[in-house]
Amino acid sequence: MKNKNKKIRILFLALILILSTGCTKTLNDPETKKAVINPRTGQSLTQNILCQPTDEESIKLYKEYKKIINIEKLPTCNKFSITSGGYDGLWDSLFIKPLAWSIIQIGNFVKSYGLALIITSLLIRMVALPITKKTAIQSELIAKAKPELDRLEKKYENKTDQASMMKKSQEMTMIYKKYNINPIAGCLYAFLQIPLFIAFLESINRVPAIFEENFIGFQLGTTPMIGMQNGNYLYLIIVALVALTTFFSFKLNSTSTDVNGQNGMMNRIMVITITFMSLFMSAALGIYWVTTNMFTVAQNLLVKRSKKING
């Protein structure tokens, strides 16, 4: 138990470090205090971009605010390197810049930054496969243990005294041990996914080569809400894919016993929340989210199939 608590503390400290050391800064007009928006894409421009933009409208707007950011001092995206701009803090130097550089390099190779996002997402998921596979296996082990866990819940359904709660905890631990269930292992990817999501968000927002590109009809820096306001309802496809892939990802990756249906309700709330948020996420971030969800679904289906084959 002490080791589990130690792992949780380490994970929380890591998240605090991430959230406190890296942030996209929106370019604001000093007089109006409002975000500077590219009228063509509807995107709020980023102040701390990592390389030079190529979109004529963006270049014009950035030059108007030369005192805030001088884009001429930045490298072109093709020449951007991990060391460009020097040391910018732990989060930027160890996560954002390497990820941005990887996407740019792959994009230059395949001639598409949209495709580079998908490839990078898949490569990262392949690297994280040992962790995500453990999460998927935990889901299957929980499913096997569910009848016994259901009986345990029913046994202590109306008992709230401390002695009963302690006995319940001990019996649950024995069931977990019997089926080789590790609750912490089932949560590892949930913790991993948060910094990955933030890292992709930062990289997309801070690299003009990515957010300026059009990919299969979608302007990567534009949100579905802005796209639909401009009359392009194809962006609804991204929202629908986010909803569907998130639903199946949660459904297949759940490690809860869900005795009282609480987990199912929580999953539905999360799917609705993420779907709503996808309206205001850039198309590039939506593509990343759909890609990683599809990988999760495929992986869990393979794990389920292998479990059936192996009995």
N, C-alpha and C positions, 0 to 999 in steps of 0.2 A: 504493500500500500504506500509505503514511504517513497519507493522508487517511482510509482505512478504519479504521486503528487509532485515529485521533483520534475518529472517530464512535463507535466502540465505547467508548472511555474516557468520552466525554460521556454516553452512554446509561447506563453503569454508575454514573457520578456522580449522574445524575438519580435512578436507582433507590435509591441509598444515601440521598439527600436525602429521598426520599419515605418510605422505611422508618424513618428516624430521627426524623422530625418529626411523625408522626401516628399515633395509636393509640386504639382503643376501650378504655375502662377499664370493667371489670366491677365492679358494685356488690357489695362483699363485707361480710359481717357482721364488725364489729370483734372480736367475741369468738370466734366459731368460725372466722373467716378463710375461710369458705366463701361461694360465690356466692349472692346472694339470687335466688330463682327464683319466677316467677309460677306458682302451682300450676295455673292454668287452662290456660296455654299451654305450660308446661314450659320457658319461655325464661329464660335468665339475664339479669337486668336490667342495663342500661348505666348507669354512673355519670355520664359526661360527655355526657348527652343534650342536644340542641340546643333542644328545646322541650318544653312540658308534655305529659304523658300524659293520656289521657282514659279509659282502662280503669280501672274502679273498683278492681280488685284491685291493679293497678300503683300507682295513686295512694296506696292504703292502705299499701303496702309502702314506697314512697318517703318518705312522711310519717314512717314509723318511723325512718328514717335521715336525718332533717332536718339533723343536724349534718354529715353528709357531703355532701349535696346538698339545697339548698332549691329545690324545683320551683316554688314560688310566685314566685321571682325570674326565672323563665324566661318567654319569650313563649309564647303559644299557638302551635301549629303553623301555624294560619291566618295569624297575624301575624308569623311568622318572616321575617327578611330576611337578606341576605348580610352585613350589618354587625351583626347581633344578637350581643351578647356581646363586641363589640370585636375587636381583633386577637388571634388565638389561634395565631399561628405561620404560616409560609408555606404548609404543606400544608393546614391547616384553612381558612385565609382565602382561598386561591386555588383550592382544589379541592373540599374537602368541603362547605363552606357553599354555594358556587354550585350544586353538583350537587344537594344536598339541597333548596335553594330551588327549583330547576328542577322536580324531581320533585313537590314540594308544589304549585307553581303549576299544573302540568299536571294533577295529581290533583284539585285544586279545580275545574278547568275541565271535566274529563271525569267528575267525581264518582266516581273510583276510583283509588286509589294503586297498586293492582296493575297496572291498565291503564297508569297513568302510568310505571311502571317499564319496561314494554315499549316505550312510545312514546319515552321518553328514551333507552333502549338503541339504538333504531333511528336516532334523530336523531344520536347520537354516531357511530354507524357510518357514517352518511351524510357527516358532517364528515370522518371518517377515510378515506373512500372512496379518495382518491388514493393513500394509503399501502397500504391493503389490496388495491387493484387491482394495484399493482406486485408485491405478494407473489404474487397469483394468476398474474400474467403470468410471473413467474420460474419458477413450477411448470411452466408449459407449455414454457418455453424449456429447462428442465432435461430435460423429457421428450424434446424433440427432440434434445438433445445426448447423451442417455443411451447410445446405441450406441457413440459415440466414447469416452465416458468409461469405458464397460465395457471396451473394447479397451485403453485406457490402463492401467486397473487390472490387467488380465491381463498386459500387457507388463511391468509392474514388480511382479508378484505376489510373487516370491521375492527381490526386491532391496531390501535395507535399508541399504546403505551411503549415506553422505552425498551422494556425487556423483550416484547414481541418484535419490535423493529430490529433489535440486535440479532434475535434468532432468525428473522427473515433474511437479514444481510448475510449471516453465516451460511444459511441454506442456499442462498443465491450464489455465494462464492463457491460452494461445493458443486453446484450445477455448472457454473462457468468452468471450473477445473475439470469436471467430467468431460465436457465437450471442447476443452482447450480454447475457450473464448477469452480474448483479451480486449476489454472495452477500449483501452487506450489505442490499440492498433486500429480499431474501427474509426477512431477520430483523427488519426494522423493526417489523412489527405484533406480533411475539412480545414485543418489549420494550414496546410501547405497551399491550399487553393486560394486563400485570402491574399497572401503576399504575391502569388503569381498573377492574380487578377489585377492587383494594384500596379505591379510591374508592367504588365501589358498596357494598362490604361495610361501610365506615365510615358511609355515608349511611343505609343500611338499619338498622344497629344503633343509630344515634344519633337517629333521628327516630321518635318514638312513633306519629305518624300513619301511618307506613308499616308498622312491625312489629306494630301492633295490629290491622290490617285483615284481614278475611276476603275472599279473592278466589277465585271459582269453586270454593269448597269447601275452600280451603287457608288456614290461618291463617299470614300471611306471616312472622311472627316465629318460627314453630315449625319445627323440623327434621324431616325425614322419619322419623328414628329415634324422636323423641319422639312424633310423630303416630302411628306404628305401635304404639308401646308403649301408646298410649291407645286402640288398637283401630281407628284410621282407616287402612286399608291403601291408600286412594287416593293417599297420598303416594308409593307405589311408582311411580306414573305419572311423577312428577318425576324420580325416580332413573333410570327407564328412558329418558326423553327426554334426560337429561344424557348417558347412555351412548351412545345412538344418534347424537345430534347431534355429540358430541365425536369419535366414531369417523369419521363421514363428513367432518367438518371437517378432521381430521388427514389423512385419506386424500386429500382433494382439494387440500390446502394444502401437501403435502410438497414440499420442494425438494431433498431428498437423492437422490443417485444410487442408494443402496441396493444396492450391488454384492453384498454378502454377506448381505443380508437383515437387516442390523442396524437399519436405520430402521424396518422393519416391526415388529420385535420391540420397539423403543423405543416406537413408537406404541401397541402393544398394552398395554405396561406403563403408559403414561401414561393410556390410557383406563380401565384397571382402577383405577388410583390415583385419578383424578378421580371416577369413579363411586362408589368407596368414600367419598371425602371428601364427596360430595353427600349422603350419609346424615346428615352432621353440619352441613351448611350450611342456613341458613334457607331456607324455601320461596321467599322473595323473591329471594334470591341465586341459587337454582336456576333461577327463571324468567328472571332476567337472563342467566344462562349459556346456557340453551336458546335464548333469543331471538338472542343474538349469534352463536351457532353456526349457527343456521338462516340468518341473513343471510350468513355466510361461505360456507355450502354453496351457496345460491342464486347468490351473486356468482361463485363459481368455476365453477359450471355454465354461467353466461352467458358467462364468459371463454372456456371451452372451446368453447362453441358458436360464438362469434364467430371464434375461431381456425380452426375447421373451415370456416366460411363464407368466410373470407379466404384460405384455403389455408395 
